[in-house]
Every structure is written in structure tokens, then in C-alpha cells.
Amino acid sequence: MIRVALVDDQMLVRSGIRGLLDLTDDIRVAWEAADGIDAARKLADTPVDLLLLDVRMPGCGGIDLLRNPALALPPTIMLTTFDDDDALFEAMRLGARGFLLKDISLERLADGIRAVAGGATLFRPALTERTRASFEREGRHQPTAVLTARETEILALMAAGLSNGEIAASLGSSEGTVKNHVSSILSKLGVRDRVRAVLRGIELECI
């Protein structure tokens, strides 16, 4: 059984998601919270397998909770209406494992929870349209060159949250070599940081 914590300030949203998950055989909401402060207290007392976390809430929102260095959060999926690209990028940088719309279907919700609880990430296809719009606003262009097989491999490891040092250890390479590959990836994808490189790679189905 996958034990889920549901953190959202809207009672109707919590009720709807809990009702959907009650229809599954393997996922249950262990507890709910209306803000990050309450969630932090409950996480300390009642650990769960996965956290469904609203991006923005009064007082202490989802981003604030992710930023708290004192908390060891379980795999986290952000709940969003896609009204703040910067918040989504920041959540991904801080370790969020995926994003789901609040009005998602039962099948997509359950499949997403199972995937992230099993160690996967959940960024595609939900982010595709939003990230495309974001890059268009920023004046980004299509990649200037196709990524090499090694660059694609490194981009996938970046998407999994690994640092340059961890990627180097995984590939049996030097950290300097990995840094050079990362710089090449950013240049080819026309982005300025690792988070946007991953999002761009997802949009272009490189990973």
C-alpha cells in the first residue's frame, strides 16, 4: 500500500483527490494538511511514502516546504494549476519529482503516484505545453545541434537530480569532463541553467 500525504489549502481539492484515491486498491491518503507548517509537523510524526504538495498556500506553501533544510521529504509531486512557471522551475530545482494538475483523472493520478513512489520522475507530458510557452516568451530557439549519445545520457542523469560529481562517478568519468558536457548541453538546447535544460529535453523528447 502506498501511503500518501495530501497538502493543499483547498478543502474541496483535498476531498476530491482523496475520493479518487479511495477508488484504488493500492493507494491511500494517510493524512491531510492545509499548509506547509501543519505538514511539517505531521511528517515528523507520521512518515509517508509520497507527498502530494500544493505549489502555493497561505503562510507556508509548497516551495517553502521544499526549501526547509531540516525536513527529509519523501518523493514529492507538486499539485498545480500552472499559474507560475518560476515556481515550477524552482520546485524542480529543489527536488520535486513531478507535477500533476489538480483536476487530473483517476488513472493519471494513480499512475503518477505509482511511478514516483517507484523512483521515476513525472514531468512529461504535463509540462510540454507550458514549457514551450515559457521558452517562447524568453526568446529561446530550437537546439543548434543534436545531442550526442553521451550528452543525452548525462541529461537524463541531470533529470534524475544527480550533481556533476555524482554523474561523473556513475559514468566512470571525471567531474571536469561532465562539466564540459553540461556546458555543451546548455548551449545546444539554448538554455541558461540545468533545470531549463531538463525541461527543454523533456519537451523535445530527448529524455
C-alpha positions as CSV (number, residue, x, y, z in Angstrom):
1,M,0.0,0.0,0.0
2,I,1.3,3.4,-1.0
3,R,0.7,5.9,1.9
4,V,0.2,9.4,0.6
5,A,0.2,12.8,2.4
6,L,-2.0,15.4,0.8
7,V,-1.2,19.1,1.4
8,D,-3.5,21.7,-0.1
9,D,-5.2,24.7,1.4
10,Q,-8.5,24.0,-0.6
11,M,-10.7,21.5,1.2
12,L,-12.6,20.7,-1.9
13,V,-9.4,19.8,-3.7
14,R,-8.3,17.5,-0.9
15,S,-11.7,15.9,-0.7
16,G,-11.8,15.3,-4.5
17,I,-8.3,13.7,-4.6
18,R,-8.9,11.6,-1.5
19,G,-12.1,10.3,-3.1
20,L,-10.3,9.4,-6.3
21,L,-7.6,7.5,-4.4
22,D,-10.1,5.7,-2.3
23,L,-11.2,4.0,-5.5
24,T,-7.8,2.4,-6.0
25,D,-6.6,-0.8,-4.3
26,D,-3.1,0.2,-3.5
27,I,-3.0,4.0,-2.7
28,R,-4.5,5.7,0.4
29,V,-4.2,9.2,1.9
30,A,-2.6,8.7,5.3
31,W,-3.3,12.3,6.4
32,E,-4.1,15.8,5.1
33,A,-2.7,19.2,5.8
34,A,-3.9,22.7,4.8
35,D,-0.4,24.3,4.8
36,G,3.3,23.6,5.0
37,I,3.6,24.3,8.7
38,D,1.0,21.7,9.6
39,A,2.5,19.3,7.0
40,A,6.0,19.6,8.6
41,R,4.6,18.6,12.0
42,K,2.7,15.7,10.6
43,L,5.6,14.4,8.6
44,A,7.7,14.3,11.7
45,D,5.1,12.2,13.5
46,T,3.7,10.1,10.6
47,P,6.1,9.3,7.7
48,V,4.5,8.5,4.3
49,D,5.7,7.1,1.0
50,L,4.8,10.1,-1.1
51,L,3.9,13.8,-0.7
52,L,1.2,15.5,-2.9
53,L,2.1,19.2,-2.3
54,D,0.3,22.3,-3.5
55,V,2.6,24.8,-5.0
56,R,1.1,27.9,-3.3
57,M,-0.7,28.1,0.1
58,P,-1.2,30.9,2.6
59,G,1.5,31.1,5.2
60,C,3.8,28.2,4.2
61,G,3.4,27.0,0.6
62,G,4.9,24.0,-1.2
63,I,8.1,25.8,-2.3
64,D,8.7,26.9,1.3
65,L,8.4,23.4,2.5
66,L,10.8,22.1,-0.1
67,R,13.3,24.8,0.9
68,N,13.3,23.7,4.6
69,P,16.7,22.1,5.2
70,A,15.5,20.5,8.4
71,L,13.0,18.3,6.6
72,A,13.7,15.0,4.9
73,L,10.8,14.9,2.5
74,P,9.6,11.7,0.8
75,P,9.3,11.7,-3.0
76,T,7.2,14.8,-3.8
77,I,4.7,15.6,-6.6
78,M,3.6,19.2,-6.9
79,L,-0.1,20.0,-7.4
80,T,-0.6,22.9,-9.7
81,T,-2.8,24.9,-12.0
82,F,0.3,26.1,-13.9
83,D,-0.1,29.7,-13.0
84,D,3.5,30.3,-12.1
85,D,6.3,28.9,-14.2
86,D,9.1,30.3,-12.0
87,A,7.6,28.4,-9.0
88,L,7.5,25.2,-11.0
89,F,11.1,25.6,-12.1
90,E,12.1,26.3,-8.5
91,A,10.2,23.2,-7.2
92,M,12.0,21.0,-9.7
93,R,15.4,22.5,-8.7
94,L,14.6,21.8,-5.0
95,G,13.9,18.2,-5.7
96,A,10.3,17.8,-6.7
97,R,9.8,14.6,-8.6
98,G,6.9,15.6,-10.8
99,F,3.8,17.8,-11.4
100,L,0.1,17.0,-11.6
101,L,-2.9,19.1,-12.4
102,K,-5.5,19.4,-9.6
103,D,-8.3,18.3,-12.0
104,I,-6.4,15.2,-13.1
105,S,-8.2,11.9,-13.9
106,L,-8.0,9.0,-11.5
107,E,-6.0,6.9,-14.0
108,R,-3.3,9.7,-14.5
109,L,-3.2,10.5,-10.8
110,A,-2.8,6.8,-9.7
111,D,-0.3,6.1,-12.4
112,G,1.7,9.2,-11.5
113,I,1.8,8.3,-7.8
114,R,2.9,4.7,-8.5
115,A,5.6,5.9,-10.9
116,V,7.1,8.4,-8.5
117,A,6.8,6.1,-5.5
118,G,8.7,3.6,-7.5
119,G,11.6,6.0,-8.2
120,A,10.6,7.6,-11.5
121,T,10.0,11.3,-12.3
122,L,6.8,12.7,-13.7
123,F,7.4,15.8,-15.9
124,R,6.1,14.7,-19.3
125,P,3.6,15.2,-20.9
126,A,2.1,17.6,-18.4
127,L,4.8,20.3,-18.8
128,T,5.2,20.2,-22.5
129,E,2.8,23.0,-23.5
130,R,3.7,25.1,-20.5
131,T,7.5,24.9,-21.0
132,R,7.1,25.6,-24.7
133,A,5.2,28.8,-23.9
134,S,7.8,29.7,-21.4
135,F,10.7,29.3,-23.8
136,E,8.9,31.2,-26.5
137,R,8.4,34.1,-24.0
138,E,12.1,34.1,-23.2
139,G,13.0,34.1,-26.9
140,R,14.6,30.6,-26.9
141,H,15.1,28.7,-30.1
142,Q,15.3,25.2,-31.2
143,P,18.6,23.3,-30.4
144,T,21.5,24.3,-32.6
145,A,22.7,20.7,-32.8
146,V,21.6,17.2,-31.9
147,L,22.8,16.0,-28.6
148,T,25.4,13.2,-28.6
149,A,24.6,9.8,-27.0
150,R,26.8,10.8,-24.0
151,E,25.1,14.2,-23.7
152,T,21.7,12.6,-23.8
153,E,22.8,10.1,-21.1
154,I,24.1,13.0,-18.9
155,L,20.9,15.0,-19.5
156,A,18.9,12.0,-18.2
157,L,21.0,11.8,-15.1
158,M,20.5,15.6,-14.6
159,A,16.8,15.0,-14.8
160,A,17.2,12.4,-12.0
161,G,18.7,15.1,-9.8
162,L,22.3,14.0,-9.8
163,S,25.1,16.5,-9.4
164,N,28.1,16.7,-11.7
165,G,30.2,14.7,-9.2
166,E,27.5,12.0,-8.9
167,I,27.2,11.8,-12.7
168,A,31.0,11.5,-13.1
169,A,31.0,8.7,-10.6
170,S,28.1,6.9,-12.3
171,L,29.8,7.1,-15.7
172,G,33.3,6.5,-14.6
173,S,34.4,9.9,-15.9
174,S,36.0,13.0,-14.4
175,E,33.9,15.8,-13.0
176,G,35.6,18.2,-15.4
177,T,34.6,16.2,-18.4
178,V,31.0,16.1,-17.1
179,K,31.1,19.9,-16.6
180,N,32.2,20.3,-20.2
181,H,29.3,18.1,-21.4
182,V,26.8,20.0,-19.3
183,S,28.0,23.3,-20.8
184,S,27.6,21.8,-24.3
185,I,24.1,20.6,-23.5
186,L,23.1,24.1,-22.2
187,S,24.5,25.7,-25.4
188,K,22.9,23.2,-27.8
189,L,19.5,23.5,-26.0
190,G,19.7,27.3,-25.9
191,V,19.1,27.5,-22.1
192,R,20.9,29.1,-19.2
193,D,20.6,26.5,-16.4
194,R,20.3,22.8,-15.6
195,V,16.6,23.0,-14.7
196,R,15.6,24.5,-18.0
197,A,17.9,22.1,-19.8
198,V,15.9,19.2,-18.3
199,L,12.6,20.8,-19.1
200,R,13.7,21.6,-22.7
201,G,14.9,18.0,-23.1
202,I,11.5,16.7,-21.9
203,E,9.7,19.0,-24.3
204,L,11.9,17.8,-27.2
205,E,11.6,14.2,-26.0
206,C,15.4,13.8,-25.6
207,I,14.8,12.1,-22.3
